[in-house]
Amino acid sequence: MRTQYCGLIDESLLGQEVTLCGWVNKRRDHGGVIFVDLRDREGLVQVVFDPDRPDVFETAEHVRNEYVLQVTGVVRDRPEGTVNPELKSGKIEVLGHGLTVLNASEPIPFQLDDPDVNEDTRLTYRYIDLRRPEMQSRIRTRARVTGFIRRFLEERGFLDIETPMLTRATPEGARDYLVPSRTHPGSFFALPQSPQIFKQLLMMSGMDRYYQIVRCFRDEDLRADRQPEFTQLDMETAFLDEEAIMGMTEELIRSLFKEVLSVDLPDPFPRMTHAEAMRRYGSDKPDLRVPLELVDIGDLLKEVEFKVFSGPANDPKGRVAALRVPAGGQLSRKEIDGYTEFVGRYGAKGLAYVKVNALADGVSGLQSPILKFLPDEVALEIMRRTGAEDGDIVFFGADKAVTVNDALGALRVRIGFDRGLAEEGWRPLWVVDFPMFEWDDRGQRWQALHHPFTAPATDDPAKLREDPHNTLSRAYDMVLNGTELGGGSIRIHDPAMQGEVFKLLGISDEEAENKFGFLLRALKYGCPPHGGIAFGLDRLIMLMTGGQSIRDVMAFPKTQTAHCPLTDAPSPVSRQQLRELNIQVKLPASEQG
């Protein structure tokens, strides 16, 4: 039905007849000449209809925005002074000789160039929203990215292997989406949170190198970079250690950015231990574009009478840290109150600060409500340790270490961007040497920091049992501009070590057999050393296209309440369907009636 895409027409086709199909982006009647901007996924071309062809001209008079047209015409130069340098087709136009209306359109619910359309409306009419040039560009970029990834991995011997969508419920850190079984009454499948166990089984099967661009499902609280269903680039290899896996995947991301964005990422990516990242940035996915860093000052405050500081300073699980903001003394009280409210979202009970007016005057050159609680020598040593200068402000966090890290870690990024301190460009990073476990105070037990199949840095189960608190794992995360792109690890391939990890996590032999018996049996039949990584494909493409949310790069996403306005899903089902599944619905009391 067409010979070219609209957006690809250029002066190389001058004098040639072309047939185009697309949507009317805009129609303009200039008194005797009608101009139609015809749009398809590749862009726009200007089509001109004149009265010399009365039948064609009459049809053109009746077309409106978003009509679907087929146009035949001849490519010619635009008149002098009408060239549009913003378009590939901006030097030419098509003189329309033939015109067919393939379909009419009612007035659309919002204009494609309206930047203020609310998201619910956009998602309700997603098929219209996807016509917008920026959405077309993002989806095309997504296709380019996945195509490049497939070629890169297949050239290196990876096999694209599908794993089940209906599987067994297993603990992966979030709630499963459950699917009732009609043929096994009272039993349920779970949609996979990741293909973790199956890709390990593939390594035991001798498949050696596996990858999959796969949908995953997690029933968890949502935010900008989360969706109930999302896409992973999942990889697993046998007989490669972490250095080889990290090197290969780093090459993949570096090559991808060069191919799609013409961006040169550093070679190699810098590395940072988990402990250093938490100490300097309060985050295991630090945004290195922001130069601000946290500074520990707890040792200076153990003997002060101010319990707000001395309490956490003397608590083994506490932390007292400072954050110096250059030229932050300009902040108004209202702005400081805003930042106090901001850190409160992360559990901080307040936000102490010191403004540095004239450091040469000693303590009298400092301004803060907390100075009366601090010995002069302590206050001045804090200024020296943080590198504070005249005109700066120093913020403080004092609480449990996790609260201080969360609050000040988020604050450093927020202030860094608010104050124009963040650098431009791309700052990738590998974070390595993660702790194997973290202690859950509520449950009074160890939890796996990544997942229970991550290998510890020791090969001796006895050493792991003796000192789980200080044992590191063979895990690694790739971070880009403060976003975790992917995480992976070397896996446990020894049955005794896997059993020891389960015991430390409070998983009994009976529970392990019930939930993971098939994996434990497989470990006994010649399991090779193996490891892998999974990348959040939606997050990666969001960053590459400048999107604000992964919803911006998904064709049909859900809202933040896991609802699809387009199809109105989830929705009730008929009693007949429920009876077939042996299910009876009982709503919470607040929803009944």
N, C-alpha and C positions, 0 to 999 in steps of 0.2 A: 504493500500500500504506500510505501515511501521509498525514496532513493537515498536520503540523507537525514541526519538529525538536524533540527533547527539550529542549535547552538554551535554546530560545526561548519556551517556555511561560511566561506570566506572568499577573498578575491581570486583564489586559485580556480574557482568555478565560474568566473565571469563569462557571460554569453551562453552558458549551458542551461538546459531545461532541468528543473528539479521537481520532485514531488515530496511534499512535506506533510506530516501529521502532527497535531498538537492541540494545545488549549489556547484560547484567546486570553492573553495576559492583559491587553488593553486595546480598545478600539477608538480611533480618533477620526472624526469627519471634518475635513478641512474645506468644505464647500466645493464639491465637485471631485475631490479625491479622498478616498478612505484609506487610512493606515491601520493595519492590524499587527500588533506585536504577538507573534505566534511562539508559544513556549513548549518545550519538552524537557526531558531530564538533563539535557546537555546545555540548555540556555535558550536565548531568544534570537529571533530574526525578524526584521521588519518586512512586512508584505504590503504592497501598494496595489490598490484597485482603482482603475479609472473608468470613466463612462464609455470608453471606446468599446467595451464589451458589456452591453446593457444587462444581459441575463446574469452575468457574474456580479456586476455592480449592484444589481437589485438584491441579490442574495447577501452580499456583504453589508448592505444597509440594515439588515435584520439581525446580524449576529451580535452577540453580547459577550461580556466577560465569562470565561470558563466554558463557552461552547467548544465542542470538539470538532476540528476542521481537518479536511484534506485539501491541500492547495497545490496546484501545479502552476509553475511560472518560470520566468527566465531571470537569472542572476545578473544584476547590473550595478554599476557604481552608484553610490549615493550622490545627490547633488552637492556641490561645493558648499561648505559651511554646515553640513548636517551630519558629518562623521561623528560616531560615538566611540571614543577610544576605550571605554569600559567594557565593550563587547568584542568577542572574537569576530562576530559578524558585523561589527560597527562600521566598516568601510563600504558595505554593500547593502542592497535590498533586493527583494524578489518582486518582480512585476507579475501580478497574478493573472493568469490566463484561464484557470479553471478553479472552481470552488465547490466543495461538497460539505454540507453540514452533516457530520457523522452522528452527532447527538447535541441536543440543546441542554441548557442548564438553567435551573431556577437560580434566583439571587442567592449567593452563598452566605452562610451565617456570619462570616467575618472576612475582611479583606486580607489578602496574603501579605500585604506590606504594612499591616497594622501591628506595631510592636507591643501593644498593650492588651492583647487578647489574653484572658485568664486561662490557666492551664487546663481546668476542667473542660472548658469549651473546646480547646485545641484537641484534647484527648477524646472527647465525644465525637468530634468530626475529624479523627486522625487522618483519614484518607484525603481530606482537604488540606490539613496542616502539613502533610508530607509533600504537597505540591510546592511549598515555599522553597525558594532557591537554597537557603541555608540548610534546610532539612534534606533536600535532594543531595547537596554536597556532602553532608555528614554520612548519609547512607551509602553513597558512592565510595567515600573514603573507607567506610567499614568493609565494603566488598574488596577494595584494593588491599586492605590490611590482611584480611583472611586469606585472600589468594596468594599474597606474598609469603605468609607464614606456611601455607601448605607446600609451596614450591621449595622453600628453604629447608623444611624438615624432611621432605621426601628425597631431596638431593643428598641428605645425610643419613639415609637408610631408615627413617622412621616410617612405621606402618600406621595408617589411619584405621583404627579398630573401634567399632561401636561397643558400648557396654550397656547393660540393661537400664531401662527407665523405671521398671517395676521391680523393686528389690525388697530386702529386709530392712526393717527399722534398726538403725545402729546409732549410738551416741556420737555426734559430730560437733557438738557445741551449740546447736540450735534445735528448735523443734522441727520434727519431720512433717511434711504433708503426707497424709495417710490416704490410701485408696482401698475401699472395702472390696473384698473378694466375694463374688456371687457363688463361685463353685466351691469355696471353702468357707462356709458360714461362720461368722464370728472372727475371722482372720483378716488381716490387712496387709497390703503391700505398702511400701513407703517410696515416695519419689526421692531420687538420690540427692543428697547434699553435695556430694562429689563422687567421682568414680574411684575413690581411694583404694578400697579393698580389691576391686576388680582389676585395677591396673597393676597392683602388686601380684595378683594371681596370674596376669598375663606374663609378667617377668618369670614366674615360676614355670610357665608353659613354654619358655624358650623363645618368646616373641622378640626379646632383646631390646627393641626400641619401639615404643608406642607413642602415638599422639592422638588427640581427639579435640575438636572444637565442639564442646558439649554443653547442653543445657543442664543447669543444676537448680535445686529448689530448697529454700530455707524459709520456714515460717517464723520470722523474727521481726523485731521492731525495725521500721524502715527509716531511712534518711536519704540524703541526696545521692549517695553512691551505693545504695542497696535497693534491691527489688526482690519480690518473692521468687521470681524466676530470672536467672541471669546466665551469662555465657562464660565459660572458662576455656582457655587454651590449656589442656591437660597433657602432661608429658611424663614418661617414665622410661628409665634405661637400666639395663643390667651391665655389670662389669665396668662402670664408670664411678669415680669418686666425686666428692663435692666440687673439687677444683675443676674437673672436666665438665661437669654439668653447668656450673656457674659460667665457665668460659664460653660454652656453646650457646647458652641462652643470652648471655651478654652480647655475643656476636649477632644473634638473631635481632635483638632490640636495636642495636646500633645500625645494622643493615636496614632494618625496617624504617627507622627515622630518616636515613639517607635516601631511601627509595621514595618514600611517600612525601616527606616534608623538606627534602634537601638540607637536612640538619646533620651536622657532624657532632655526635656525642663523644665524650672523652674515651680514650682507649689507654689503659683499662679504666673501668669504673672504680672510684675510690671505695674503700672498705672501712667499716667501723664496727667495733664490738657493741653488743647490746648494752653492756654496762656503761660504755663511754657515751652512747647515744642518750641513755636515760640521765646520766650525770650532766651532760652539757646542754641537752635540749629538752629533757623531760618527756621524750617520746621515742618509741622504737621505729618511727617513720618520720624522721626530722626533715623539715623543709630547709635545705641548705641555702636557699636564696635569701633567707633572713639571717643576717650576721649576728643577731643577739644571742647570748648564751647565759645559762644559769650558772651561778657560782655558789658552791657550798660554803656556808658560814656557821654551821652548827657548832663547830669546835670553839668558836669565839663566844658562844652564848650559853654554855652549859652552867656557868656560875652566876648569871644575871638573875635578879629577883623577878623579872618579868616572866611569869609562868607561860604566857602565850608563846614565848621563844624557848625558854629553858626546858619546858616540858618535852616538846618534840626533839630538842637537841640532845636530851638524855634518854630518849626512847630508841631502842635498837631498830624499831620499825618506823621511826620518825625521820623527818628531814626539815632543815631550815635552809632556804636558798634565797639568793638575791638575783634580781634581773635589772641590769643597768640599761637605761634608754637614753642614748645621746640626744641632747637638746630637749629632753622630755620635761625640763622645768617650765616650758611654755604651756604645758597642759593645764587647763582650767579645772576648777573644783568639779564642775559638771562633768567634764570628760573623765576625771578620776573616778567619780561616782559611777559613771557608765561602765568603766572597766571593773570596778568592784562588783557590780551586778553581774557582769560577764563571768568572772571567775567563780561566782556563787553557783553558777550552773554546773560547775565541776566539783562541787562539794566544799569549796573554800568558805571559811566563816567570815572572812574579811580580806582587805588588801592594804597592808601597811606600806608606807612609802617615806622616803627622805628626798627633799629637793636640795640640790647643791647650788647655793647662791654664790659663795666666795670661799673656796676651800682653803685659801691662804689665811683666813680668819679663824681656822679651827672649827670647833663645834658651833661657835656663834655664827659661822657662815653656812650652817645647815638649817633646814626648816622642816619640822615634822612633829606631829603630836606624840610620837613614840620616843623622842630623844630623851625625855625626862626619865625614861625607864632604863636607859643604857648608859654605862660608864663612858666617859669621854673617849678613853683610849680604845674601847670596843667600837664605838661609832666611827672613829677615824680609821681604824684598821679595816673595817668593812668597806669604807670608801676606797682605801688603798687597794684592797684585794679585788674589788670590782673594777678598778681603773676609772672610777668616777672623776669627772671634770666639771668645771663651772658650767652651769646651765643644764646639767643632766638631772634625771630623776632615777632613783633606785627603788624598785618594788621588792616586797618580801613575801615569801610563802613559808608558813610554819604549821605543820600538821603531820599526819601519816604520810610516808613517802609517796604513796600512790596518789594521794590527794594533791600534794604539792606538785608532783610531776604533771598530773592532768591539768591543774589550774594554770601554773606558770608556763607549762609547755604550750598550752593553747593561747595564753596571753602574749607570749613572745611573737607568735605568728600574727595574731590580730594587730598588735601594736606595730609590728614590722611593716605590714601593709598600710595601716592607717597613717603612719608617719613617713611613708615613702622610702623606707629603708631596704625594701626587698629588691634584689637584683633581677634583671631580665634573664630570660633564657632557660635552659634545662640543666638541672642538677641531679643526675642519677647517683645512686649509692647502694652498695650492698651492706646490709646489717647482718652480722654473723655472731657466733658464740652466744646463742641464746641459752638461758637456763633451761634445764630439762623439765623442771617442775615449778609450780608456784603453789603456795599454801593458801587454802581456802579457809579463812577464819570462821565463816558461817558453818560450813560443813565439817570443819576440823579434819581436813584430809588434804592430801596432795592432789593437784590437777595437772594434766599435761599442758604445757604452755602452747604447744602446737596440736598434736594429736597423739594417741597412745601407740602409734606405730613408728614414731620418730626414734632414730637410733641415738643412744647416748654417746658421749665422746670416749667412754671407756668400753672395753670389750669384756670386762669382768663383772658379772652380775653381783658378786659379793661387794665390790667397791661401790657399785650403785646403791646397794642396800644400806651400806654403812654411812654414806654421805649424800643423800638425795638433794639436800639443800644447795650444795655447791657443785653438783654435777652439771656440766654443760651438755648441750645437744649438738648434733651434727646438722643443724638447721640453718637456713639462709633465706633472707627476704630481699627482694629488689624493690627499692623505693625511688620514686621520681617526684620531685617538687612537693614533698610532703604527703604523697599518696603511695600506699603499698600497691605496687603493680602485681607482684607475685610472691609466693612463698613456697618453699620446698624443703626437703631434707633427704638425707640418706635414711633408708628404712631399716628396721630390725629384721634380720634374716635368720637369727638363731632362736630356736624355740625356747631355750632356757632364759635368754634375755627378755623375750616377749612375755614370758610368764612372770618374771621378776617385776617388770614394769606394771603389769596388771595388778600384782599384789600391792605395790606401792600406791596405786590409784584406788585401792579398796575394792577391786573387782575380784570376787571370789572365783575359785576354780569352776564352780557350777555356773556362775553367771558368764564367765569367759567362754565356757563350752557352749552355753545356750546362745550367746550373741555372736561369737567369733569361732565356733568350733571348726567350720570349714576352712578358715584361714590357718588356725593352729595345726590342723591336719596337713595342710599343704606345706607348711614350714618343715615338716618332717621328711618330705620327699625330695630333697635336693634343691633347696631354695638358693638361688645365686645372690651375691651382694647386689643391691639395687637402690636406686633413689630417683627422685624426680622433682617436679615443680609444677605449679599451676598458676597461670596468669589470669587476672580478671580482665577479660577482653573488653567489656563495656567500659571499665575505668580507663583502660589504655586508650581507647578511641575517644573517650570524653576529653582526655588531656590533649590528644593530638589535634582535635578539632576545635578546642577552646570552649567546649560545652560546660555548662554550670552543673549539670546533673547527668547521670547515665541515662535518664529518660530522654535526653536530647539526642542520643545516638542509638536508640532502640526503635524499631518500626512501630511496635504496638506495646508500649509499657503499661504498667499499672500505676495508680496514684500512690501517694504515701500511706494510704490506708489499705493497700493491696486490693483496690477495686479497679475494674476496667469500665470506664464510662461508655466506651464504644459499644460493648456487648452486654453491659450491665451484669458482669460476672464479678463475684460468685452470686448465684441465684438459687432459690428453692427448687427442689425437684418434686416430681409427682409422688403421691403415696404408693402408686404401683411400682415405681423404681425403687423406693425405699423397701417395700415388702420383698422385692426380688433379692435385695441385699441383706435382708433380715435386720434392718436398722429402724429404730424409732427415735425421732428427734424430740429432745426435751430442751426447750429454750431456757436461758437464765430468767430468773423471776422478773427482772426489769424489762424483759422483752416480751413476756407472755401477754396475751390479750391484745 
